[in-house]
Structure formats: C-alpha cells, structure tokens
Amino acid sequence: MTAVAARRSLLTDADRAELQETCAGRVQFDHPLGNYTSWKIGGPADAWIECADEEQLARVMRFCLRRRLPWFVLGSGSNLLIGDGGIRGLVLRLTGDFVSIRVREAEDEVLVEAGASASMALMTAKAASLGALGIDSLVGIPGTVGGSLRMNAGTDREIGEFVRNVWVQSPSKPEPTPVTVQYYYRHTSLARDAIVSRVLLAFECSDAKIVRDQAQRRLVRRKETQPIALPNAGSCFRNPPGDKAARLIEAVGAKGWREGGAEISALHANFINNIGGARAKDVAALLARVRRAVHERFGIELQLEVHLVGVFVDEGA
C-alpha cells in the first residue's frame, strides 16, 4: 500500500451524512489527534465522535457493525503513540456519563463506581479521602480508569486486584454487558472489540489520613524520578522478568539519544520526551534503536508498554 492510499479516508459521502445525522453536533471529520495525546503527536482521524452516554455509544457501535468500519477509543491519550498518518475509521471519545465517579463506604469497604473515561487522578484522590486501602499503588498513574483497567496498570499492586465488576459494549453486543476479566502483567483477557463502559472497584477500608499520606508520598516520589513536565507517554517498555527496563536502557548509554524532536529522558531512561516538534516516526525510530541496543548487549527483547496505533508513514512520502 502506498503512503497516499494509507492516508485515504475509509468513509464514503453516505457514511459522513449518516454520522452527521446519528451524531448531530458530536462528530468532526479529518480531525487532528495530536492535542489529545500526552505525547502531543498524531495525525488526523477520519471521524472524531464524542459519546456522552451508553446509548449514544451503542448507536455508534451498531453503525460500525453495519458498515464494517474500524473504530478506536481514545481516552486521555497516555501510553499511546498515534502514527503521523492518523487513524482510519472512527475515533471515539467517551464523555458525559463516562467521566462520572461515585465513591461510597459500604460496611468495611470503599466502593468506587466509575465510568471508563473517569480520570485516574481524580478517582484515586476521592478513594483515598475515604481511606481506600491500596489506592496508593494506583496514585500517579496517568490516563483513565478504562484504559488503566485494560492494561492492568499499577505499581506494587495492580488495578485488577480491586475490580469487582466490569461492563463492556461492542459492535456485536452494543448494550452494556457484564463480563468476567482475567488480569495479567500489563494486559487482560478483554476482547479486542470490547469497550469498557463502567467499572466497580472495591477496597478494604482503612484510616483516611494514613491512606492520604501514603498517596502523597507516592506522588512526591513520582515527581522526583519521572519527567512529568515534558510531553511523554510514561514508561515505553515493560519490565522484563527480574529486571527493570530503565536499568537496561541506561546501561546501553541511551539516555539523551535523540531522533528529530524526540529524546530519551536524562531523568528516567524508560521515558521518551517530546522536546519540540517530535513526530511519531521520531519516537518509533528511538523505540527501535533502544530495543536493538538492549538485545545486542543483553540478549533481552524488550516488550513495548506503549501502544502504537494508526498509520505510520513518512509525511513526505
């Protein structure tokens, strides 16, 4: 496929007209995505659609099934590299009901009901205020609750440990459906076509002041050890068994390596910063260079933690 063909929209005029009618006021075409990612990188989406509740999302899912069009849910855009050629098909942003958070005490538990697009930072702060034991292991994780659940994010404890219920929607089952999920290191058993719509988390109840203090210490530690002031997507590679990706990357002398506007952080070797005008191809080149160097030196094949989506083509092609 040529670069021109790879960037060509999949939507017909009829598709655009139907989406305008179905998603009145909530759809934009050929919409740039860079501002919606923590790396500030990404080409245009064929269609950008905001869904404010489960019924709106269900209607879009039915459209995708009927027209056999690809779709992608873009949350906070962390842990994500979108190609310079953008994303073909529909890109969905969950808003409205999907950002809701309700935290309450129930007997000896703290229960958190959250929409998929709820902020992890806000969710952890609210849960900590009621003494949710273990919430400190999720503090400082960027992004949304749904995205964190799909990748089973966490530190010494992962979000899957606290999940009680999950509801998903998909083109084949557009209405919210409860599912059972298995959790693994940085991935889950969720089907690829399943969109997390809401979750219920449960924590043991502890002393609120102690929990808040623990959470604050975690935040301070993250600020001291991670380049949070620059656009990046967090850790780029998963930790291999018994080791740390950052240690391996630093050991091959990669700190400060640069491709275009992308640079491996001098503060944390597993972070790649956009120091100004970085393209997806710059970040992808650094990722490949790091993997090659670590493999040549240690015989270890680093696995990506960030997700690469969309069309990766040279803009000049």
N, C-alpha and C positions, 0 to 999 in steps of 0.2 A: 504494500500500500504506500502511495506517495504521501509526502507531508501535506500537500494540499487536500488530498482525499481524507486523510486522518483528521483534519480540522473541519471538515464539512459537516454541517448540522444534519442530524437524523430526522428532524421534524419537517413534515410537509406543511404547506399552507393550511390544509384542512386540520392538521394537528394543532397548529397555532390558534386557529379560530376556535376549535373546541376547548382548548385550555383557557382561552380568554373568557369563554362563556362559563366554564366549570369553575375557574379560579378567579373570578372577577376581582380586579384590583390587587391580586396576590401573586401575579405571575409577571416576570420580566424575561425577555429573550436576549440571547447573546450577552449575558450578564457576566462581567469580570468577577473573579472569585478571590483575588489576592487579598483584599481587605478583610476577608472572612477567615483567614488562616493565621495562626500565630507566627508563621514564617514570613507572612506578607508576600506570598508567592502563589501564582496560579493563574492560568488562562481563563477564558470565558466558559460558561455553561450554556448549552443550547436553550435551556429554560430554567429559571430560578423561581421556585414556588414556595411560598410560606403557608404552612398549615397550622391553624390555631387550635384545632381540637381533633379528636379521634375520627369524627365523621368526615371532616374535610380530608384527612389523610386517607380514609377508606375510599373516598371518591377518586382520589389521585391513583390509588393502588388499582382500582378497577380499570381506570383508563390505561395504565401501564400494561395490565394483563391483556386487555382487548387489543391494544396496538402493538404489543410485544416490544415495548420500548424499555431500554435500560434506565435505571434510576440510581441515585446515590443520596444518602442522608448526610448533610454537612452540619455537624454540631458546632462546637466552639472553634474547630479547625486546628486544634492542637494534635500532636502526634501524627501529622498528616503532611504529605508533600504532593501538591497537585501539579501535574505537568503543565509546561508552558503552552501547550495546545489546548488546554482546558478539558472539560468533561462533556462527552456526547450524551445526549438524552436529557433526563430531568435531574436537577439537583434540588433537594428538599431541605427546607429549614423549618424545624418544629418550634412553634412559638405559643403564645397564649397559655392554654391549659397545660401544655407540655413543660412549662418552666415552673410550675407550681411545686411548693414544698410544704408539707404539713408534718410537724413533729409533735409527738404527744407521749405522755407516760401511760403505761398500762401495766398495773401490778408492779413487777420488779424489772420491767423492760422499758427501753426507749424505742418507740416505733417511728419510723420515717417513711412517709408516703411521698414519692417524688415523681414528677414527670421526667421523661427521657432527656429533655433539654435543660433541666434544672442545673444550676451551677454547683459544681463540687465544692467550691469555696464557701458558698452560702449554705449549702446543705451541712457541711462539716461544722461550720460555726454555730448553726442552730442546734445541731445534735449535741455538740459539746456543752452548750448552755444548759442542757437538761441532764448532763452527766452521762452521756453515752460512752460506756467503757469500750476502748479500742478504736474510737473515732480518730485518735491522733495518728494512727497508721495510714489514714486517708487524707490527712491535712496537707495542703500544699500541692496536691495533685491538680493540674490544670484540666480544664475541659468540663464536660457534662457528666451527669450520672449515667445516662445511657451508654455513652462512649466508654466510660470507665468500667461499666459492667461488661460490655462486650470484650474488652481486652483484659478483664480481671485485674484492674490496676490496684496497686498497693505498695507497701514497703515491707515491713516485717510481717504484717497481716494484709490480706487482700480482700477486696470488696465482696467477692463471692462468699466469703465466710459469714457475712452478715445478711445475705439475701434470703428472704423468706418467700416472696412471690414475684414473678415476672409476667408481664403481659406484652404480647407482640402483635404486630399486624404485618401482612404481606399481600402481594397481589392475589395469591390463591385463597387466602383467608384474610380478607380486608378488615373484618371486625376484630376488636381486641380479644385475644385468646390467651389464656394462661398456659404457660409451658414450664417444664422441668429442665433446668440447665445444669450441666456439669462444668466445673471450673478447673482450669489448669494454669500453668505459668504463662501469663500474658495472652491467653486465649480461652475460649469457651466452646461449648457444643452448640451454641446458637446457629441456626441455619443461616446461610448467606443471604437469603431473601427475607429474613425476619427483621423487622424494625421494632426495637424496644420502644414501647409507648409509655409504660409506667412501671414502677417497682415498689416493693415494700421491703424495707430493711429493718432488722431487729438487733438491738444492742442490750447487753446487760446494763443495769442502772448502777451508777457509782456516784461519788461525790463530785458535784459540778465544778467546784473550784479546782480540785485536783486535775480533773479532765481538761479544763480550760488551760491550766498551767502547762500540762503535758503538750497540748496542741500548740501553745505559743512557743515552747522550746523547739518543737519541730519546725515551725515557720522560720524562726531565727536561724536555725541550722541550715535550712534550705537557702536562705538569702546569703549566707556566708560561703556556701560551697557551689552555688549554681548561678550562671549569668542571667538572672531574671530581667535585667534592664534592657537586654537586646532581643530582637525578634528571633526566636528559635522554636523548636518543636519538642524540647525536652530531650531525654535520652534517645539516641538514634539506634543503638543496638541493645539486644537483650544480653544479660549477663550469662556467660556460659557456665555450665555446672562447676561449682567450686572455685570460681574466679569472678573478676569484675571486668566488664568490657572497657571501662575507663582506664584501668591499670594497663591492660594490653595495648590500648591505643596510645597512651602516654609513653609506654616502653619502646614503641617503634619511632618515637620522636615526632608524632603527628601534631602535637599542639602548635597552633599557628599556621598550619598548612592552609593554603588559600586557592580557591578557584573562582575567578570573577569576583562577585560581591559576597561570596560565602567563605567563612573561615572557621576552622576548628578552634573552639574556645581555649584560651590560655588558662582559664579557671577550672574548667571541667572538660576533660578530653572527649567525653561521650556526647557533647553538645556541639552543634554546628550553628553559628550565628550568621544572620543576615546583617552584614556590616554596611550595607548600602547597595541597592540595585541588584541583589542576587536573583538569579533565575533558577528554575527547577533543574536545568541542565548543570548548573554550577554545583548545586548540592548533590545531585546524583553522581557527578564526577568525583566529588570528595568521598562519598559513601563507598564507591567502588575502589578508590585508591586506598582507603583505610582497610577495607576487607582484604584486599590483595596483600598489603603490607603485613597485617597480622597473621595471615595464613602462611606467608613466606617465612616469617620469623618464628612462629609458634606452632604452625600446623593446625590452627584452630580456625574454623569457618564461622565468623560472626554472623548471627541472625538479626535481621532488621527488626526493630521495635516500632519504628515509624512505618506508616502505610503509604505506599506510592500509588496514586490513582490518576486516571486521566490519560491524556495523550502527551507523550514525551517526544517532542520533535524540536529541531533547531528552527528558531523563528525565521532564520534567513533562508531556510530550505524551500 
